């Protein structure tokens, strides 16, 4: 079994710096292409062969194949949420055992760890790596590809950052945003308010109905998050919008919640309510990781990482999609750190070799097994 001592930390950190210093915001085709080429160069150097760079409307996906008989898909993304210019304000830096910079935790350190992990294997012919260009914006351009490759491999190991303390993610809620647009009628707020239809008042009476859609007993949360209304303080607002964050733990909640939104009605008979959006990422049920987490725990113990935990989290990832199509899925195998998507984003650099060793060990175990049959006990979400 590969131990963390096998990996050269200084080399890993240097390669991490190269990736972080190439900004790769979602939808920025030029920068994502530059970043994909850097990742390709790293794969050539460490894995001995180049990946296929798959063009898409939102940037290139990076697909590396070890051989013709894949059994493990390492799945990640190389786009980040940070806009161009963040690097100038928050340059890549290492201090106090932490690496800082835009995208360092989510998930450029995970990418480096994965490439080093596969390179350390005696036989990586059963491993594929797929790094998509649009996970942070919904995976619309990559979903079909990642589902296809996950089904071809039978197992997906997802490079999203770990949970607190390095815990793996064995379940995720399904996530989505539903937007309400209320069309009323403008009028002078002082001279003739009665001639208007106040779209903001309509939203106010809908809010209690919206939050009531939640079901705490089933882990369903429904949270209004962002609202906009009106044009001036002396005008009855003709247009109001409200975004609602929706998360479901149980697959059957997706149709119930979406149907409940569809049944909402305005109070004023002439007001018009338009509802858009859906729960785009289905839940990743814990059963998807039931066979894989014990393997990970055994590997962790063999390399001195005792007490590895698996937790269920509220956020979504591409692991939601792979689990939904019946593929064994284990998430949170990326970097250990914190501050994802913010100015304090960081990676605990000393953990990078051990996380690479953990991933390599899991891949070795899975590569030695026959391709895993599709899951038969994950509750259907479609």
DAVEN-V951264 format. One record per run of one state. SS is the DSSP state (H for helix, E for strand, - for the rest). FROM is the first residue (numbers start at 1). LEN is the number of residues. Records with the same first field share a line. If there is no record, write none. Layout:
BEGIN
SS: FROM-LEN / FROM-LEN
END
This chain:
BEGIN
-: 1-3 / 7-2 / 21-4 / 26-3 / 48-4 / 55-6 / 66-6 / 78-2 / 81-5 / 90-3 / 96-2 / 101-3 / 121-6 / 133-2 / 138-5 / 154-1 / 159-5 / 167-1 / 173-1 / 184-1 / 186-2 / 189-4 / 196-1 / 198-1 / 212-3 / 219-1 / 230-5 / 236-3 / 249-3 / 263-9 / 282-2 / 285-1 / 303-7 / 314-5 / 325-3 / 332-5 / 339-7 / 368-15
H: 4-3 / 9-12 / 29-19 / 86-4 / 104-17 / 135-3 / 143-11 / 164-3 / 193-3 / 199-13 / 216-3 / 252-11 / 286-17 / 319-6 / 349-19
E: 25-1 / 52-3 / 61-5 / 72-6 / 80-1 / 93-3 / 98-3 / 127-6 / 155-4 / 168-5 / 174-10 / 185-1 / 188-1 / 197-1 / 215-1 / 220-10 / 235-1 / 239-10 / 272-10 / 284-1 / 310-4 / 328-4 / 337-2 / 346-3
END
